Amino acid sequence: MEPEDHLTFRGVQGEILFVLLTILYSVVARFLAVLSHEVLGHGLVSELIGGQFYAVYVSPGLGFTAAHIPDATDPELQVLYLMAGIITEVIIGLVILLVIYPRLKSFFHRLFALLLLEALLIHSMMYMALGSFTGERGDSMQVIQFLPGLDNFWAVRFAATGLFLTIGFAYVISNKALELLREYFALRTRRSAFRMLLLFWVPHLTVGLLAGFIVAGLVPDILLSYLLLFISVAVLIFLFASFYVSRERLPNPEVTTVSWKGVLATLVAFLIILSVWFMAFGAVPSTAHGILIGEPPPEEEIYYTESYAVNLHIIIDQNFNITTEVRMKAFGDIVSPLDEAIWRTFDERPYWNTYHALGAFVAKKALNYTGWTRVNSSVGAHVHGCGDVWPNGKMVTLRFTNANISILQDRNGFMVLRVYDAWKDENGPGDEYLDAINITWDASITLEDYPMGGGLDPVAVESTYITWVFSTYEEAHVVYGLTFSS
């Protein structure tokens, strides 16, 4: 006697229910596959090779790992990190295929396992194949770009290997799917078996494609590549599967029933994953808050930096000795709330190597002398830039230490100071320039002359200081000459 909560997949209604189950399971499977790729793959391996895993974003469409890998790490280990996501998915997939799946009895468990195998094995192999032709988006292309001596032929190797394994895994999964479907659907003919195989594959591939398109905003050429690959795989699946399905009429099986509780459990699992996706990570990368696991090392700041505002402050003492303060404000390449959270961690712990090098460059170019010694570094300076004043700038103080050279030149009893814009003098037309120049001097010194007109009018001139502030490249000039007397 059949239980009261039983159901079958007979007729069109049964096929519709099966497709809905496949879609729900596919979202769950894709999320878990991406999670394993990013966390167990890139994240865990980064820690094992001496790096630091500090942030992650996961969705059914894509994910990304924020990890610091020290420059001194062996190239082989860095390649392992780059390929760890794909390798992890394949290992988990093979364990499920060879060890776990044969022990599963429930229809729902077996169906989910097969769809998880699709997400782990098929999508990872497609990613390896396409990733070798999609620039920085693909792990395999990053390996090619990272290792010197690898030419474009390696992209062909990655693509060929990915496609070959995709077809092989697809054939194995198709066979197991047909074994399962024959127990619950009346597959009397070859055509009905093919139709159910189509209903098994298409929803999952479509979920992966749409999730990637919606979440990642795939550009048209990559989208076309995915479509062509999906079509090719689908054709090959059916060609290979034709050897499995008999050409004769299949015996009319006694269709097995399943419990509605399995359907409800599927819906609950889907809603849980949907909640984790939207609440823990964010819907799409542009709005992702992700998970910030810990503060990244200061070295990571340079990878999130888009530009700098730089102010030069020159201090002249009563003996015409000069100290410079280079005040810098970094602006991040911020795309999402997760980027913003990572960026904020650098406010009080900057990567000083970058600021020290930038400060030394500005002092050297601005005053046309080497021989500067750094005497202080601090956080909290106010910096002019982009037409505004920004807090939490970084300041590097340098002192000219060559006692035999005077930066100010004595001309007929007057001391002349020439200040050069480090970038306009170095690079020619562009977007880089000193955002502000401030010069202060001891009260015993008198400013006799300074440049004016042609856009060089200072914003402030007092008895002991003069200031220029610029909002555009065109406003700034290459050289500023000032004359003093004592």
C-alpha positions in Angstrom: 0.0 0.0 0.0 1.4 3.4 -1.1 1.8 6.1 1.6 -0.6 9.0 1.6 2.1 11.6 0.9 3.5 9.8 -2.2 3.8 11.3 -5.6 4.9 10.2 -9.0 6.4 12.0 -12.0 3.8 10.8 -14.5 2.7 13.1 -17.3 3.5 16.7 -18.1 2.9 17.7 -14.5 5.5 15.3 -13.3 8.0 16.6 -15.8 7.3 20.2 -14.7 7.8 19.2 -11.1 11.1 17.5 -12.0 12.4 20.6 -13.8 11.5 22.8 -10.8 13.3 20.4 -8.5 16.3 20.5 -10.9 16.4 24.3 -10.9 16.2 24.6 -7.1 18.9 21.9 -6.6 21.0 23.6 -9.3 21.1 26.9 -7.4 22.1 25.1 -4.2 24.7 22.9 -6.0 26.2 25.9 -7.8 26.5 27.9 -4.6 28.2 24.9 -2.8 30.6 24.4 -5.7 31.6 28.0 -5.8 32.0 28.0 -2.0 34.3 24.9 -2.2 36.3 26.6 -5.1 36.9 29.8 -3.2 37.1 28.7 0.5 38.5 25.1 0.4 40.4 25.8 -2.8 42.0 29.2 -3.0 41.4 30.2 0.7 42.7 27.1 2.4 45.6 26.6 0.0 46.7 30.3 0.5 47.0 29.6 4.2 48.8 26.3 3.7 51.5 27.9 1.5 52.2 30.7 4.0 49.8 33.4 2.7 46.8 35.0 4.3 43.1 34.5 3.4 41.3 37.6 4.5 38.0 38.0 2.5 35.6 36.0 0.3 32.5 36.5 -1.9 30.4 33.6 -3.0 27.3 33.3 -5.2 25.8 30.7 -7.6 27.2 32.7 -10.5 30.8 33.4 -9.3 33.0 34.0 -6.3 36.3 35.5 -5.5 38.9 35.1 -2.9 41.0 37.9 -1.4 44.3 36.4 -0.2 47.8 37.7 0.2 50.5 35.5 -1.3 54.0 36.7 -0.3 56.3 37.5 -3.2 58.9 35.1 -1.9 56.6 32.1 -2.3 57.9 29.4 -4.7 56.4 29.7 -8.2 55.2 26.1 -8.0 53.2 27.0 -4.9 51.8 30.1 -6.4 50.6 28.0 -9.4 49.0 25.6 -7.0 47.2 28.5 -5.4 45.9 29.7 -8.7 44.6 26.3 -9.7 43.5 25.2 -6.2 39.9 26.1 -6.8 39.5 23.9 -9.9 41.6 21.1 -8.3 39.4 21.1 -5.2 36.2 20.9 -7.1 37.5 18.0 -9.1 38.7 16.1 -6.0 35.4 16.6 -4.2 33.5 15.7 -7.3 35.4 12.4 -7.8 34.9 11.5 -4.1 31.1 12.0 -4.5 31.0 10.1 -7.8 33.1 7.1 -6.7 32.5 6.9 -3.0 29.3 8.7 -1.9 26.9 8.3 -4.8 26.9 4.5 -4.9 25.7 4.5 -1.3 22.8 6.9 -1.8 19.3 5.4 -2.0 16.8 8.3 -1.9 15.7 9.8 -5.2 16.2 13.3 -3.9 19.7 12.6 -2.5 20.8 11.0 -5.8 19.3 13.7 -7.9 21.1 16.4 -5.9 24.3 14.5 -5.9 24.2 14.3 -9.7 23.5 18.0 -10.0 26.3 18.7 -7.6 28.6 16.6 -9.8 27.5 18.8 -12.7 28.4 21.9 -10.8 31.7 20.5 -9.5 33.0 18.7 -12.5 31.3 20.1 -15.6 31.4 23.8 -14.7 35.0 23.6 -13.3 36.2 22.0 -16.6 34.3 24.6 -18.7 35.8 27.3 -16.5 39.3 25.9 -17.1 38.7 25.7 -20.8 37.2 29.2 -21.2 39.4 30.7 -18.5 42.4 30.3 -20.7 41.0 32.8 -23.1 39.3 35.4 -20.9 42.2 37.4 -19.6 42.4 38.0 -15.8 39.0 36.4 -15.3 40.3 32.9 -15.7 42.5 30.9 -13.3 44.2 29.1 -16.1 45.0 32.3 -17.9 46.5 33.7 -14.7 48.8 30.7 -14.6 49.9 31.4 -18.2 50.5 35.0 -17.4 52.3 34.2 -14.2 54.8 31.6 -15.4 57.5 33.0 -17.7 58.0 31.0 -20.9 54.4 29.8 -21.3 53.1 30.8 -24.7 49.6 31.0 -26.1 49.8 27.3 -26.9 49.3 26.6 -23.2 45.8 28.3 -23.5 45.0 25.7 -26.2 46.2 22.9 -23.9 44.0 24.1 -21.0 41.1 24.5 -23.4 41.5 21.1 -24.9 42.0 19.4 -21.5 38.9 21.2 -20.1 36.7 20.2 -23.1 37.9 16.6 -23.1 37.2 16.1 -19.4 33.9 18.0 -19.7 32.7 15.5 -22.3 34.0 12.5 -20.3 32.4 13.7 -17.0 29.1 14.6 -18.9 28.9 11.1 -20.3 29.4 9.4 -16.9 26.8 11.7 -15.3 24.4 11.2 -18.1 24.5 7.4 -17.7 23.9 7.7 -14.0 21.1 10.2 -14.5 19.3 7.8 -16.9 19.7 4.9 -14.4 18.0 7.1 -11.9 15.3 8.5 -14.2 14.3 5.0 -15.4 13.2 4.2 -11.9 10.8 7.2 -11.6 9.6 7.9 -15.2 8.0 5.8 -17.8 10.9 5.8 -20.3 9.4 3.5 -22.9 11.3 4.8 -25.9 14.6 6.2 -26.9 13.0 9.5 -27.5 11.4 9.7 -24.1 14.8 8.9 -22.5 16.5 11.7 -24.5 13.7 14.1 -23.5 14.3 13.4 -19.8 18.0 13.7 -20.3 17.4 17.0 -21.8 15.2 18.1 -18.9 18.0 17.0 -16.6 20.8 18.9 -18.2 19.3 22.1 -19.6 17.9 23.6 -16.4 21.3 23.2 -14.6 23.3 24.6 -17.5 20.9 27.5 -17.8 21.1 28.3 -14.1 24.9 28.4 -14.3 24.8 30.6 -17.4 22.1 33.0 -16.2 23.7 33.2 -12.7 27.1 34.1 -14.3 25.5 36.6 -16.6 23.4 38.3 -13.9 26.1 38.3 -11.2 29.2 38.8 -13.3 27.8 40.9 -16.1 29.6 38.8 -18.6 30.7 40.8 -21.7 29.1 39.6 -25.0 32.2 37.7 -26.3 32.4 35.6 -23.2 28.7 35.1 -23.1 28.8 33.9 -26.7 31.7 31.6 -25.8 29.6 30.0 -23.0 26.6 29.6 -25.2 28.6 27.9 -27.9 30.3 25.6 -25.3 27.0 24.7 -23.7 25.5 23.8 -27.1 28.5 21.8 -28.1 28.5 19.9 -24.8 24.7 19.2 -25.1 25.1 17.8 -28.6 28.0 15.6 -27.5 26.1 14.4 -24.4 23.3 13.2 -26.5 25.6 11.6 -29.1 27.4 9.7 -26.3 24.2 8.9 -24.4 22.7 7.3 -27.6 25.1 4.4 -27.0 23.5 3.8 -23.6 19.8 4.1 -24.6 18.5 1.1 -26.4 17.0 1.6 -29.9 14.2 -0.8 -29.0 11.1 -0.1 -27.0 12.0 -0.1 -23.3 10.0 -2.3 -20.9 7.3 -0.4 -19.1 8.7 0.0 -15.6 6.9 0.0 -12.4 7.3 3.7 -11.6 8.6 4.3 -8.1 7.0 6.9 -6.0 8.6 9.6 -3.8 7.5 11.5 -0.7 6.4 15.1 -0.7 8.7 15.6 2.2 11.6 15.4 -0.2 10.1 18.2 -2.2 9.6 20.4 0.9 13.2 19.6 2.0 14.4 20.8 -1.4 12.5 24.0 -1.1 13.9 24.6 2.4 17.5 23.9 1.2 17.0 26.4 -1.6 15.6 29.1 0.7 18.5 28.6 3.1 21.1 29.0 0.3 19.2 32.0 -1.1 19.3 33.6 2.4 23.0 32.9 2.9 23.7 34.3 -0.6 21.9 37.5 -0.2 22.4 38.1 3.6 26.0 36.9 4.1 27.5 37.8 0.8 25.3 40.1 -1.2 23.4 39.6 -4.4 26.0 40.7 -6.9 29.7 41.7 -6.7 28.9 45.4 -7.1 26.8 45.3 -3.9 28.7 42.5 -2.2 29.6 43.0 1.5 31.0 39.4 1.5 32.8 38.1 4.5 35.9 40.0 5.8 37.7 37.2 7.7 40.5 39.4 9.0 42.6 42.5 8.3 44.8 42.0 5.2 48.5 42.6 5.5 49.5 46.2 4.7 51.2 45.1 1.5 47.7 44.5 0.0 47.0 48.2 0.0 48.7 48.8 -3.3 46.4 46.3 -5.0 43.3 48.4 -4.0 44.9 51.8 -4.7 43.7 53.6 -7.8 45.3 57.1 -7.4 46.9 59.5 -4.9 46.5 63.1 -4.0 49.9 64.5 -3.1 50.7 67.8 -1.3 54.2 69.2 -0.9 55.0 71.3 2.2 58.4 72.9 2.2 59.7 74.4 5.5 62.6 76.9 5.5 64.4 77.6 8.7 66.4 80.8 9.6 69.6 79.4 8.1 67.7 78.5 4.8 67.9 74.8 5.6 65.0 72.9 4.2 62.7 70.2 5.5 59.9 68.7 3.3 56.6 67.1 4.3 55.0 65.1 1.6 51.4 64.5 2.4 49.6 61.8 0.5 46.0 60.5 0.3 45.4 57.2 -1.5 42.1 56.7 -3.2 40.9 53.1 -3.6 39.5 51.3 -6.5 36.3 50.6 -4.7 33.6 48.5 -6.4 31.6 47.1 -3.5 31.0 47.4 0.2 33.4 44.5 0.7 36.1 46.6 -1.1 35.3 49.5 1.1 35.6 47.4 4.3 39.0 46.1 3.1 40.1 49.6 2.2 39.2 51.1 5.6 41.6 48.6 7.3 44.5 50.5 5.8 43.6 53.9 7.4 45.7 53.4 10.4 48.2 50.8 9.1 49.4 51.9 5.7 52.0 50.1 3.6 54.7 52.6 4.4 57.1 51.3 1.8 54.9 52.8 -0.9 54.5 56.1 0.9 58.2 56.3 1.7 59.2 55.7 -1.9 56.6 58.2 -3.2 57.7 60.8 -0.6 61.3 60.4 -1.6 60.5 60.7 -5.3 58.5 63.9 -4.8 61.2 65.6 -2.6 63.9 64.6 -5.1 62.0 65.9 -8.1 60.5 69.0 -6.6 63.8 70.4 -5.3 66.1 68.7 -7.9 68.4 67.2 -5.2 69.1 63.7 -3.9 70.4 63.1 -0.4 67.1 63.3 1.6 66.8 61.5 4.9 63.4 60.4 6.2 62.9 61.6 9.8 59.3 60.8 10.4 56.2 59.1 9.1 52.7 59.7 10.5 49.0 59.2 9.9 46.3 61.8 10.1 47.5 64.6 7.8 44.9 66.7 5.9 45.4 66.5 2.2 44.1 68.7 -0.6 42.9 66.7 -3.6 40.1 66.5 -6.2 38.8 69.9 -5.1 38.4 68.8 -1.5 40.3 68.3 1.8 40.7 64.8 2.9 41.5 63.5 6.5 43.6 60.5 7.4 46.4 61.3 4.9 49.9 59.8 5.3 52.8 62.2 5.9 56.5 61.5 5.3 58.9 64.1 6.6 62.4 64.3 5.0 65.4 66.5 5.7 68.2 67.5 3.3 71.4 66.2 4.9 74.1 67.4 2.6 75.8 70.3 4.5 77.9 71.2 1.5 75.0 72.0 -0.7 72.4 74.7 -0.3 69.1 74.1 -2.1 68.3 77.8 -2.2 70.7 79.7 -4.6 72.3 82.9 -3.6 71.8 85.5 -6.3 72.9 89.1 -5.7 72.2 88.8 -2.0 68.8 87.2 -2.5 68.0 83.5 -1.9 66.1 81.8 -4.8 64.0 78.7 -4.4 62.8 76.7 -7.4 60.1 74.1 -6.9 59.3 71.6 -9.7 56.0 69.6 -10.1 57.3 66.1 -9.8 54.9 64.6 -12.4 54.4 67.4 -14.9 58.2 67.8 -15.1 58.7 64.0 -15.5 55.9 62.7 -17.6 54.6 65.6 -19.8 50.8 66.0 -20.5 48.6 63.7 -18.4 46.5 63.6 -15.3 49.2 63.5 -12.5 50.3 66.7 -10.7 50.9 68.1 -7.2 47.5 68.9 -5.8 48.9 71.5 -3.4 52.2 73.3 -2.7 52.7 75.0 0.6 55.9 76.8 1.6 56.6 78.2 5.0 59.6 80.1 6.3 61.1 81.5 9.5 59.8 84.9 10.6 63.3 86.3 10.1 63.0 85.7 6.4 61.1 87.9 4.0 59.4 86.8 0.8 60.4 89.2 -1.9 58.8 87.8 -5.1 56.7 84.8 -6.2 55.0 83.8 -9.4 51.6 85.3 -10.3 49.4 85.4 -13.3 48.6 82.8 -15.9 46.8 80.6 -13.3 49.7 80.8 -10.8 48.0 83.1 -8.3 48.4 81.5 -4.8 45.3 80.9 -2.7 47.0 82.4 0.3 50.0 84.6 1.0 51.0 85.6 4.5 54.2 86.9 6.1 55.5 83.4 6.7 53.8 81.1 4.2 52.4 80.8 0.7 50.0 78.2 -0.7 48.8 77.0 -4.1 46.0 74.5 -4.4 45.0 73.0 -7.8 41.9 71.0 -8.9 43.0 70.1 -12.4 46.1 69.1 -14.3 45.8 72.3 -16.4 45.9 74.6 -13.4 49.3 73.2 -12.1 52.6 74.4 -13.6 56.0 72.8 -14.0 58.1 75.2 -12.0 57.6 77.8 -9.2 60.3 80.3 -8.4 60.4 82.3 -5.1 62.8 84.9 -3.9 63.7 85.5 -0.2 65.8 87.9 1.8 66.9 87.8 5.4 
